[in-house]
């Protein structure tokens, strides 16, 4: 039984910057869910020091495809930059505009993602 399990299952892991994990996982787990559904592998993400470890296991073919997909995502997100700017809450409405027109215009013009924190 052990030999059969070793033949059918394998695992791999990659180490990434913890700042990229939220992007790799995606909104509501969309990126990881897509890779999981396409390849049939299971994922476990743990933080080790200043790095995050993504461990995945499944069939040998699925693991190799999942590794390829994850490396592509990591390469894509490493090219992007993120900047946090603190703007007083009372000015948020100025940036958003009536019915979100101004914020949509900024997002479309500069191809950026802008988010505002919850009031808490």
The first five atom37 places (N, CA, C, CB, O) and aatype in JSON, in Angstrom:
{
  "aatype": [20, 20, 20, 20, 20, 20, 20, 20, 20, 20, 20, 20, 20, 20, 20, 20, 20, 20, 20, 20, 20, 20, 20, 20, 20, 20, 20, 20, 20, 20, 20, 20, 20, 20, 20, 20, 20, 20, 20, 20, 20, 20, 20, 20, 20, 20, 20, 20, 20, 20, 20, 20, 20, 20, 20, 20, 20, 20, 20, 20, 20, 20, 20, 20, 20, 20, 20, 20, 20, 20, 20, 20, 20, 20, 20, 20, 20, 20, 20, 20, 20, 20, 20, 20, 20, 20, 20, 20, 20, 20, 20, 20, 20, 20, 20, 20, 20, 20, 20, 20, 20, 20, 20, 20, 20, 20, 20, 20, 20, 20, 20, 20, 20, 20, 20, 20, 20, 20, 20, 20],
  "atom_mask": [
    [1, 1, 1, 1, 1],
    [1, 1, 1, 1, 1],
    [1, 1, 1, 1, 1],
    [1, 1, 1, 1, 1],
    [1, 1, 1, 1, 1],
    [1, 1, 1, 1, 1],
    [1, 1, 1, 1, 1],
    [1, 1, 1, 1, 1],
    [1, 1, 1, 1, 1],
    [1, 1, 1, 1, 1],
    [1, 1, 1, 1, 1],
    [1, 1, 1, 1, 1],
    [1, 1, 1, 1, 1],
    [1, 1, 1, 1, 1],
    [1, 1, 1, 1, 1],
    [1, 1, 1, 1, 1],
    [1, 1, 1, 1, 1],
    [1, 1, 1, 1, 1],
    [1, 1, 1, 1, 1],
    [1, 1, 1, 1, 1],
    [1, 1, 1, 1, 1],
    [1, 1, 1, 1, 1],
    [1, 1, 1, 1, 1],
    [1, 1, 1, 1, 1],
    [1, 1, 1, 1, 1],
    [1, 1, 1, 1, 1],
    [1, 1, 1, 1, 1],
    [1, 1, 1, 1, 1],
    [1, 1, 1, 1, 1],
    [1, 1, 1, 1, 1],
    [1, 1, 1, 1, 1],
    [1, 1, 1, 1, 1],
    [1, 1, 1, 1, 1],
    [1, 1, 1, 1, 1],
    [1, 1, 1, 1, 1],
    [1, 1, 1, 1, 1],
    [1, 1, 1, 1, 1],
    [1, 1, 1, 1, 1],
    [1, 1, 1, 1, 1],
    [1, 1, 1, 1, 1],
    [1, 1, 1, 1, 1],
    [1, 1, 1, 1, 1],
    [1, 1, 1, 1, 1],
    [1, 1, 1, 1, 1],
    [1, 1, 1, 1, 1],
    [1, 1, 1, 1, 1],
    [1, 1, 1, 1, 1],
    [1, 1, 1, 1, 1],
    [1, 1, 1, 1, 1],
    [1, 1, 1, 1, 1],
    [1, 1, 1, 1, 1],
    [1, 1, 1, 1, 1],
    [1, 1, 1, 1, 1],
    [1, 1, 1, 1, 1],
    [1, 1, 1, 1, 1],
    [1, 1, 1, 1, 1],
    [1, 1, 1, 1, 1],
    [1, 1, 1, 1, 1],
    [1, 1, 1, 1, 1],
    [1, 1, 1, 1, 1],
    [1, 1, 1, 1, 1],
    [1, 1, 1, 1, 1],
    [1, 1, 1, 1, 1],
    [1, 1, 1, 1, 1],
    [1, 1, 1, 1, 1],
    [1, 1, 1, 1, 1],
    [1, 1, 1, 1, 1],
    [1, 1, 1, 1, 1],
    [1, 1, 1, 1, 1],
    [1, 1, 1, 1, 1],
    [1, 1, 1, 1, 1],
    [1, 1, 1, 1, 1],
    [1, 1, 1, 1, 1],
    [1, 1, 1, 1, 1],
    [1, 1, 1, 1, 1],
    [1, 1, 1, 1, 1],
    [1, 1, 1, 1, 1],
    [1, 1, 1, 1, 1],
    [1, 1, 1, 1, 1],
    [1, 1, 1, 1, 1],
    [1, 1, 1, 1, 1],
    [1, 1, 1, 1, 1],
    [1, 1, 1, 1, 1],
    [1, 1, 1, 1, 1],
    [1, 1, 1, 1, 1],
    [1, 1, 1, 1, 1],
    [1, 1, 1, 1, 1],
    [1, 1, 1, 1, 1],
    [1, 1, 1, 1, 1],
    [1, 1, 1, 1, 1],
    [1, 1, 1, 1, 1],
    [1, 1, 1, 1, 1],
    [1, 1, 1, 1, 1],
    [1, 1, 1, 1, 1],
    [1, 1, 1, 1, 1],
    [1, 1, 1, 1, 1],
    [1, 1, 1, 1, 1],
    [1, 1, 1, 1, 1],
    [1, 1, 1, 1, 1],
    [1, 1, 1, 1, 1],
    [1, 1, 1, 1, 1],
    [1, 1, 1, 1, 1],
    [1, 1, 1, 1, 1],
    [1, 1, 1, 1, 1],
    [1, 1, 1, 1, 1],
    [1, 1, 1, 1, 1],
    [1, 1, 1, 1, 1],
    [1, 1, 1, 1, 1],
    [1, 1, 1, 1, 1],
    [1, 1, 1, 1, 1],
    [1, 1, 1, 1, 1],
    [1, 1, 1, 1, 1],
    [1, 1, 1, 1, 1],
    [1, 1, 1, 1, 1],
    [1, 1, 1, 1, 1],
    [1, 1, 1, 1, 1],
    [1, 1, 1, 1, 1],
    [1, 1, 1, 1, 1],
    [1, 1, 1, 1, 1],
    [1, 1, 1, 1, 1]
  ],
  "atom_positions": [
    [[0.82, -1.19, 0.0], [0.0, 0.0, 0.0], [0.87, 1.27, 0.0], [-0.94, -0.01, 1.21], [0.56, 2.25, -0.67]],
    [[1.97, 1.22, 0.76], [2.85, 2.38, 0.84], [3.47, 2.66, -0.52], [3.95, 2.15, 1.89], [3.55, 3.81, -0.95]],
    [[3.92, 1.62, -1.19], [4.53, 1.8, -2.51], [3.53, 2.38, -3.5], [5.08, 0.47, -3.05], [3.88, 3.23, -4.32]],
    [[2.29, 1.94, -3.42], [1.26, 2.46, -4.32], [0.96, 3.94, -4.02], [-0.03, 1.63, -4.19], [0.8, 4.74, -4.94]],
    [[0.89, 4.3, -2.73], [0.68, 5.69, -2.37], [1.84, 6.58, -2.83], [0.49, 5.82, -0.86], [1.62, 7.69, -3.31]],
    [[3.05, 6.09, -2.69], [4.21, 6.86, -3.13], [4.2, 7.05, -4.64], [5.5, 6.17, -2.69], [4.68, 8.07, -5.14]],
    [[3.67, 6.09, -5.37], [3.6, 6.2, -6.82], [2.5, 7.16, -7.25], [3.37, 4.82, -7.44], [2.65, 7.88, -8.24]],
    [[1.38, 7.18, -6.51], [0.23, 8.0, -6.89], [0.29, 9.42, -6.37], [-1.03, 7.35, -6.4], [-0.27, 10.33, -6.99]],
    [[0.96, 9.63, -5.26], [0.97, 10.95, -4.63], [2.39, 11.5, -4.55], [0.36, 10.88, -3.24], [3.35, 10.76, -4.36]],
    [[2.49, 12.8, -4.69], [3.76, 13.48, -4.45], [3.45, 14.86, -3.91], [4.62, 13.55, -5.74], [2.3, 15.29, -3.9]],
    [[4.47, 15.55, -3.46], [4.27, 16.89, -2.92], [5.42, 17.77, -3.37], [4.16, 16.87, -1.38], [6.47, 17.29, -3.79]],
    [[5.2, 19.06, -3.25], [6.22, 20.05, -3.58], [5.91, 21.3, -2.76], [6.25, 20.37, -5.12], [4.84, 21.4, -2.16]],
    [[6.82, 22.22, -2.75], [6.59, 23.47, -2.02], [7.41, 24.57, -2.65], [6.94, 23.32, -0.53], [8.48, 24.34, -3.22]],
    [[6.9, 25.78, -2.53], [7.63, 26.94, -2.97], [7.61, 27.97, -1.85], [7.03, 27.53, -4.29], [6.68, 28.0, -1.04]],
    [[8.62, 28.8, -1.81], [8.73, 29.84, -0.8], [8.49, 31.19, -1.47], [10.11, 29.8, -0.09], [9.09, 31.49, -2.5]],
    [[7.62, 32.01, -0.88], [7.29, 33.3, -1.46], [7.32, 34.38, -0.38], [5.9, 33.26, -2.13], [7.32, 34.1, 0.82]],
    [[7.34, 35.61, -0.83], [7.25, 36.76, 0.05], [5.85, 36.79, 0.67], [7.55, 38.1, -0.71], [4.87, 36.64, -0.06]],
    [[5.71, 36.96, 1.99], [4.39, 36.96, 2.62], [3.45, 38.04, 2.07], [4.54, 37.14, 4.11], [2.24, 37.87, 2.12]],
    [[4.01, 39.14, 1.56], [3.17, 40.2, 0.99], [2.43, 39.72, -0.26], [4.01, 41.42, 0.66], [1.4, 40.29, -0.62]],
    [[2.95, 38.68, -0.93], [2.32, 38.18, -2.15], [1.23, 37.15, -1.88], [3.37, 37.58, -3.04], [0.43, 36.85, -2.76]],
    [[1.19, 36.61, -0.67], [0.24, 35.53, -0.38], [-1.2, 35.94, -0.64], [0.38, 35.08, 1.05], [-1.96, 35.18, -1.23]],
    [[-1.59, 37.15, -0.21], [-2.98, 37.56, -0.41], [-3.32, 37.66, -1.89], [-3.24, 38.9, 0.28], [-4.46, 37.41, -2.28]],
    [[-2.34, 38.01, -2.72], [-2.58, 38.09, -4.16], [-2.59, 36.69, -4.79], [-1.51, 38.97, -4.83], [-3.38, 36.42, -5.69]],
    [[-1.73, 35.83, -4.31], [-1.7, 34.46, -4.83], [-2.99, 33.74, -4.48], [-0.48, 33.68, -4.27], [-3.55, 33.02, -5.31]],
    [[-3.47, 33.92, -3.27], [-4.73, 33.29, -2.86], [-5.88, 33.88, -3.66], [-4.97, 33.48, -1.34], [-6.77, 33.15, -4.1]],
    [[-5.88, 35.19, -3.85], [-6.93, 35.85, -4.62], [-8.12, 36.21, -3.77], [-7.37, 34.98, -5.77], [-8.24, 35.78, -2.62]],
    [[-8.99, 37.01, -4.35], [-10.2, 37.42, -3.65], [-11.08, 36.21, -3.39], [-10.98, 38.49, -4.46], [-11.44, 35.49, -4.32]],
    [[-11.41, 36.0, -2.13], [-12.22, 34.85, -1.69], [-11.61, 33.52, -2.13], [-13.64, 34.98, -2.24], [-12.33, 32.55, -2.36]],
    [[-10.27, 33.48, -2.25], [-9.59, 32.24, -2.63], [-9.74, 31.86, -4.08], [-10.09, 31.13, -1.79], [-9.58, 30.69, -4.43]],
    [[-10.04, 32.82, -4.94], [-10.33, 32.51, -6.34], [-9.14, 31.9, -7.08], [-10.78, 33.75, -7.05], [-9.32, 30.94, -7.83]],
    [[-7.94, 32.43, -6.89], [-6.77, 31.89, -7.61], [-6.42, 30.48, -7.16], [-5.57, 32.81, -7.42], [-6.2, 29.59, -7.98]],
    [[-6.37, 30.28, -5.85], [-6.05, 28.96, -5.32], [-7.14, 27.96, -5.68], [-5.86, 29.02, -3.79], [-6.84, 26.81, -6.02]],
    [[-8.4, 28.37, -5.62], [-9.5, 27.47, -5.97], [-9.42, 27.06, -7.43], [-10.85, 28.13, -5.69], [-9.68, 25.91, -7.78]],
    [[-9.07, 28.01, -8.29], [-8.96, 27.7, -9.72], [-7.85, 26.68, -9.95], [-8.68, 29.0, -10.55], [-8.03, 25.71, -10.69]],
    [[-6.69, 26.9, -9.32], [-5.58, 25.95, -9.48], [-5.95, 24.59, -8.88], [-4.28, 26.49, -8.81], [-5.64, 23.55, -9.46]],
    [[-6.6, 24.61, -7.73], [-7.02, 23.35, -7.09], [-7.98, 22.58, -7.99], [-7.69, 23.63, -5.73], [-7.84, 21.37, -8.14]],
    [[-8.95, 23.27, -8.59], [-9.91, 22.6, -9.46], [-9.26, 22.1, -10.75], [-11.06, 23.55, -9.8], [-9.61, 21.03, -11.24]],
    [[-8.32, 22.87, -11.3], [-7.66, 22.46, -12.55], [-6.7, 21.3, -12.37], [-6.92, 23.64, -13.14], [-6.56, 20.46, -13.26]],
    [[-6.02, 21.25, -11.21], [-4.96, 20.27, -11.03], [-5.3, 19.16, -10.04], [-3.73, 20.95, -10.58], [-4.69, 18.09, -10.08]],
    [[-6.26, 19.39, -9.17], [-6.64, 18.36, -8.18], [-5.67, 18.26, -7.0], [-6.74, 17.02, -8.85], [-5.64, 17.24, -6.32]],
    [[-4.89, 19.29, -6.76], [-3.95, 19.25, -5.63], [-4.54, 20.01, -4.44], [-2.59, 19.86, -6.04], [-5.44, 20.83, -4.59]],
    [[-4.02, 19.71, -3.26], [-4.44, 20.43, -2.06], [-3.29, 21.33, -1.61], [-4.87, 19.44, -0.92], [-2.12, 21.01, -1.82]],
    [[-3.64, 22.45, -0.99], [-2.66, 23.46, -0.61], [-2.65, 23.68, 0.89], [-2.95, 24.77, -1.32], [-3.66, 23.52, 1.57]],
    [[-1.48, 24.06, 1.39], [-1.32, 24.48, 2.77], [-0.3, 25.61, 2.77], [-0.86, 23.28, 3.7], [0.81, 25.45, 2.25]],
    [[-0.66, 26.76, 3.34], [0.23, 27.91, 3.36], [0.6, 28.2, 4.81], [-0.43, 29.15, 2.69], [-0.27, 28.41, 5.65]],
    [[1.9, 28.22, 5.09], [2.38, 28.51, 6.43], [3.45, 29.6, 6.35], [2.94, 27.23, 7.11], [4.13, 29.76, 5.34]],
    [[3.57, 30.33, 7.43], [4.58, 31.37, 7.48], [5.79, 30.86, 8.26], [4.01, 32.66, 8.12], [5.67, 30.35, 9.37]],
    [[6.96, 31.01, 7.63], [8.21, 30.57, 8.23], [9.15, 31.77, 8.25], [8.84, 29.36, 7.45], [9.74, 32.11, 7.22]],
    [[9.3, 32.4, 9.39], [10.15, 33.59, 9.49], [9.59, 34.72, 8.64], [11.58, 33.25, 9.05], [8.45, 35.13, 8.81]],
    [[10.41, 35.2, 7.73], [10.01, 36.31, 6.86], [9.57, 35.81, 5.48], [11.16, 37.3, 6.71], [9.5, 36.59, 4.54]],
    [[9.27, 34.55, 5.37], [8.82, 33.97, 4.11], [7.57, 33.14, 4.35], [9.93, 33.11, 3.46], [7.33, 32.67, 5.47]],
    [[6.78, 32.95, 3.3], [5.63, 32.06, 3.39], [5.92, 30.83, 2.56], [4.33, 32.78, 2.9], [6.5, 30.91, 1.48]],
    [[5.53, 29.7, 3.08], [5.77, 28.42, 2.44], [4.44, 27.89, 1.92], [6.44, 27.41, 3.42], [3.51, 27.67, 2.69]],
    [[4.36, 27.67, 0.62], [3.16, 27.09, 0.02], [3.47, 25.63, -0.27], [2.71, 27.86, -1.28], [4.28, 25.32, -1.14]],
    [[2.82, 24.75, 0.45], [3.0, 23.3, 0.32], [1.79, 22.76, -0.43], [3.17, 22.61, 1.73], [0.65, 23.07, -0.08]],
    [[2.02, 21.95, -1.46], [0.92, 21.37, -2.2], [1.21, 19.92, -2.52], [0.65, 22.17, -3.49], [2.36, 19.53, -2.74]],
    [[0.15, 19.13, -2.54], [0.31, 17.7, -2.79], [-0.86, 17.17, -3.59], [0.43, 16.93, -1.47], [-1.97, 17.7, -3.55]],
    [[-0.58, 16.11, -4.32], [-1.58, 15.47, -5.18], [-0.88, 14.52, -6.13], [-2.41, 16.52, -5.96], [0.19, 13.99, -5.82]],
    [[-1.49, 14.3, -7.28], [-0.89, 13.41, -8.27], [0.37, 14.07, -8.83], [-1.9, 13.09, -9.41], [0.45, 15.3, -8.85]],
    [[1.33, 13.3, -9.3], [2.57, 13.89, -9.83], [2.32, 14.89, -10.97], [3.5, 12.78, -10.32], [2.97, 15.94, -11.03]],
    [[1.4, 14.57, -11.85], [1.09, 15.47, -12.96], [0.44, 16.76, -12.43], [0.15, 14.78, -13.98], [0.78, 17.86, -12.88]],
    [[-0.48, 16.63, -11.49], [-1.16, 17.79, -10.92], [-0.2, 18.68, -10.15], [-2.27, 17.34, -10.01], [-0.32, 19.91, -10.21]],
    [[0.74, 18.08, -9.44], [1.7, 18.86, -8.67], [2.61, 19.66, -9.6], [2.54, 17.94, -7.76], [2.92, 20.82, -9.33]],
    [[3.03, 19.05, -10.7], [3.9, 19.79, -11.62], [3.15, 20.94, -12.3], [4.48, 18.84, -12.7], [3.71, 22.01, -12.49]],
    [[1.88, 20.72, -12.65], [1.08, 21.8, -13.24], [0.8, 22.89, -12.22], [-0.24, 21.25, -13.8], [0.83, 24.07, -12.56]],
    [[0.53, 22.51, -10.96], [0.27, 23.5, -9.91], [1.53, 24.33, -9.65], [-0.19, 22.8, -8.61], [1.43, 25.54, -9.45]],
    [[2.69, 23.7, -9.65], [3.94, 24.44, -9.45], [4.14, 25.46, -10.58], [5.16, 23.45, -9.4], [4.51, 26.6, -10.33]],
    [[3.88, 25.04, -11.81], [4.02, 25.94, -12.95], [3.07, 27.13, -12.82], [3.76, 25.18, -14.27], [3.47, 28.27, -13.02]],
    [[1.8, 26.85, -12.48], [0.81, 27.92, -12.32], [1.19, 28.88, -11.18], [-0.58, 27.32, -12.05], [1.07, 30.09, -11.33]],
    [[1.64, 28.33, -10.06], [2.03, 29.17, -8.92], [3.24, 30.03, -9.25], [2.33, 28.3, -7.71], [3.29, 31.2, -8.88]],
    [[4.22, 29.46, -9.94], [5.4, 30.23, -10.32], [5.04, 31.37, -11.27], [6.45, 29.33, -10.96], [5.63, 32.45, -11.2]],
    [[4.08, 31.12, -12.17], [3.62, 32.18, -13.07], [2.94, 33.3, -12.28], [2.65, 31.61, -14.12], [3.18, 34.48, -12.53]],
    [[2.09, 32.92, -11.31], [1.43, 33.93, -10.47], [2.45, 34.74, -9.67], [0.44, 33.26, -9.52], [2.34, 35.96, -9.59]],
    [[3.41, 34.06, -9.09], [4.43, 34.75, -8.29], [5.21, 35.71, -9.17], [5.38, 33.73, -7.61], [5.46, 36.85, -8.77]],
    [[5.61, 35.28, -10.35], [6.37, 36.15, -11.26], [5.54, 37.37, -11.65], [6.81, 35.38, -12.52], [6.05, 38.48, -11.73]],
    [[4.25, 37.15, -11.89], [3.36, 38.25, -12.26], [3.25, 39.27, -11.12], [1.96, 37.72, -12.64], [3.35, 40.47, -11.35]],
    [[3.04, 38.78, -9.9], [2.82, 39.68, -8.78], [4.12, 40.32, -8.28], [2.16, 38.93, -7.65], [4.08, 41.39, -7.68]],
    [[5.27, 39.69, -8.52], [6.53, 40.3, -8.12], [6.83, 41.53, -8.98], [7.67, 39.29, -8.23], [7.55, 42.43, -8.54]],
    [[6.29, 41.57, -10.19], [6.51, 42.71, -11.07], [5.66, 43.91, -10.65], [6.19, 42.34, -12.51], [6.0, 45.05, -10.97]],
    [[4.58, 43.66, -9.95], [3.7, 44.74, -9.52], [4.23, 45.39, -8.25], [2.27, 44.21, -9.29], [4.93, 44.77, -7.46]],
    [[3.89, 46.65, -8.09], [4.29, 47.35, -6.87], [3.05, 47.78, -6.11], [5.18, 48.58, -7.2], [1.96, 47.93, -6.67]],
    [[3.24, 47.97, -4.83], [2.14, 48.39, -3.98], [2.62, 49.55, -3.13], [1.62, 47.22, -3.09], [3.73, 49.53, -2.59]],
    [[1.79, 50.54, -3.04], [2.14, 51.68, -2.2], [0.93, 52.01, -1.34], [2.57, 52.91, -3.06], [-0.2, 52.06, -1.82]],
    [[1.19, 52.23, -0.09], [0.12, 52.6, 0.84], [0.25, 54.07, 1.16], [0.17, 51.75, 2.14], [1.3, 54.55, 1.58]],
    [[-0.82, 54.77, 0.94], [-0.87, 56.2, 1.22], [-1.97, 56.43, 2.24], [-1.1, 57.04, -0.08], [-3.1, 55.99, 2.04]],
    [[-1.65, 57.11, 3.31], [-2.64, 57.38, 4.35], [-3.25, 58.74, 4.07], [-2.0, 57.32, 5.77], [-2.57, 59.77, 4.09]],
    [[-4.54, 58.73, 3.83], [-5.29, 59.95, 3.56], [-6.36, 60.04, 4.64], [-5.93, 59.95, 2.11], [-7.07, 59.07, 4.92]],
    [[-6.48, 61.2, 5.24], [-7.46, 61.41, 6.3], [-8.84, 60.99, 5.81], [-7.46, 62.89, 6.75], [-9.22, 61.27, 4.67]],
    [[-9.57, 60.33, 6.66], [-10.88, 59.77, 6.33], [-11.85, 60.82, 5.78], [-11.49, 59.11, 7.55], [-12.69, 60.51, 4.94]],
    [[-11.75, 62.03, 6.24], [-12.69, 63.06, 5.8], [-12.51, 63.42, 4.32], [-12.52, 64.31, 6.65], [-13.4, 64.02, 3.72]],
    [[-11.37, 63.05, 3.72], [-11.14, 63.34, 2.31], [-11.46, 62.17, 1.38], [-9.71, 63.74, 2.11], [-11.36, 62.31, 0.16]],
    [[-11.85, 61.04, 1.93], [-12.17, 59.87, 1.1], [-13.26, 60.18, 0.08], [-12.59, 58.71, 1.98], [-13.17, 59.75, -1.07]],
    [[-14.27, 60.92, 0.5], [-15.37, 61.26, -0.4], [-14.92, 62.05, -1.61], [-16.41, 62.03, 0.34], [-15.5, 61.92, -2.69]],
    [[-13.9, 62.88, -1.44], [-13.38, 63.67, -2.55], [-12.79, 62.75, -3.62], [-12.32, 64.68, -2.06], [-12.97, 62.99, -4.82]],
    [[-12.08, 61.71, -3.2], [-11.47, 60.79, -4.15], [-12.49, 59.86, -4.79], [-10.4, 59.97, -3.47], [-12.36, 59.48, -5.95]],
    [[-13.51, 59.5, -4.03], [-14.52, 58.58, -4.55], [-15.45, 59.3, -5.51], [-15.33, 57.95, -3.4], [-15.77, 58.76, -6.57]],
    [[-15.89, 60.49, -5.16], [-16.79, 61.25, -6.03], [-18.22, 60.76, -5.94], [-16.31, 61.19, -7.46], [-18.51, 59.77, -5.27]],
    [[-19.1, 61.45, -6.63], [-20.51, 61.08, -6.64], [-20.68, 59.76, -7.36], [-21.36, 62.18, -7.3], [-20.28, 59.61, -8.51]],
    [[-21.29, 58.81, -6.67], [-21.54, 57.46, -7.18], [-20.26, 56.77, -7.66], [-22.54, 57.52, -8.31], [-20.32, 55.9, -8.53]],
    [[-19.1, 57.15, -7.1], [-17.84, 56.49, -7.42], [-17.25, 56.86, -8.77], [-18.04, 55.04, -7.39], [-16.37, 56.15, -9.27]],
    [[-17.69, 57.96, -9.35], [-17.24, 58.34, -10.69], [-15.75, 58.68, -10.71], [-18.04, 59.54, -11.18], [-15.03, 58.23, -11.6]],
    [[-15.29, 59.45, -9.74], [-13.88, 59.88, -9.74], [-12.93, 58.71, -9.5], [-13.66, 60.94, -8.68], [-11.91, 58.6, -10.18]],
    [[-13.26, 57.84, -8.56], [-12.39, 56.71, -8.27], [-12.34, 55.75, -9.46], [-12.86, 55.97, -7.0], [-11.29, 55.18, -9.75]],
    [[-13.47, 55.58, -10.14], [-13.49, 54.73, -11.33], [-12.62, 55.32, -12.43], [-14.93, 54.54, -11.84], [-11.9, 54.6, -13.12]],
    [[-12.69, 56.63, -12.58], [-11.88, 57.31, -13.59], [-10.38, 57.13, -13.31], [-12.23, 58.81, -13.64], [-9.6, 56.87, -14.23]],
    [[-10.0, 57.26, -12.06], [-8.58, 57.08, -11.68], [-8.15, 55.64, -11.93], [-8.36, 57.45, -10.19], [-7.07, 55.41, -12.47]],
    [[-8.97, 54.69, -11.53], [-8.64, 53.27, -11.72], [-8.48, 52.94, -13.2], [-9.71, 52.37, -11.09], [-7.54, 52.23, -13.58]],
    [[-9.39, 53.44, -14.02], [-9.33, 53.15, -15.46], [-8.14, 53.83, -16.12], [-10.62, 53.57, -16.14], [-7.46, 53.23, -16.96]],
    [[-7.89, 55.07, -15.77], [-6.83, 55.84, -16.41], [-5.44, 55.29, -16.09], [-6.92, 57.3, -15.96], [-4.59, 55.21, -16.98]],
    [[-5.21, 54.9, -14.84], [-3.87, 54.47, -14.44], [-3.75, 52.96, -14.23], [-3.48, 55.17, -13.18], [-2.68, 52.47, -13.86]],
    [[-4.82, 52.21, -14.45], [-4.83, 50.75, -14.29], [-4.27, 50.34, -12.93], [-4.01, 50.1, -15.42], [-3.31, 49.57, -12.83]],
    [[-4.89, 50.88, -11.88], [-4.48, 50.59, -10.51], [-5.65, 50.07, -9.7], [-3.88, 51.84, -9.84], [-6.81, 50.22, -10.09]],
    [[-5.33, 49.47, -8.57], [-6.36, 49.03, -7.65], [-6.27, 49.93, -6.42], [-6.2, 47.52, -7.27], [-5.21, 50.05, -5.81]],
    [[-7.37, 50.55, -6.07], [-7.42, 51.45, -4.93], [-8.45, 50.91, -3.96], [-7.77, 52.92, -5.35], [-9.57, 50.59, -4.34]],
    [[-8.06, 50.81, -2.72], [-9.02, 50.34, -1.72], [-8.97, 51.24, -0.49], [-8.74, 48.87, -1.33], [-7.93, 51.79, -0.14]],
    [[-10.1, 51.37, 0.13], [-10.23, 52.17, 1.33], [-10.54, 51.24, 2.49], [-11.33, 53.26, 1.18], [-11.35, 50.32, 2.34]],
    [[-9.9, 51.44, 3.64], [-10.15, 50.56, 4.78], [-11.55, 50.74, 5.36], [-9.12, 50.81, 5.87], [-12.21, 51.75, 5.12]],
    [[-11.98, 49.76, 6.11], [-13.25, 49.87, 6.81], [-13.15, 50.98, 7.85], [-13.63, 48.52, 7.47], [-12.05, 51.3, 8.31]],
    [[-14.26, 51.56, 8.24], [-14.22, 52.63, 9.24], [-13.56, 52.22, 10.55], [-15.62, 53.1, 9.52], [-13.0, 53.07, 11.24]],
    [[-13.6, 50.95, 10.9], [-13.0, 50.47, 12.15], [-11.51, 50.49, 12.07], [-13.47, 49.08, 12.49], [-10.84, 50.12, 13.04]]
  ]
}
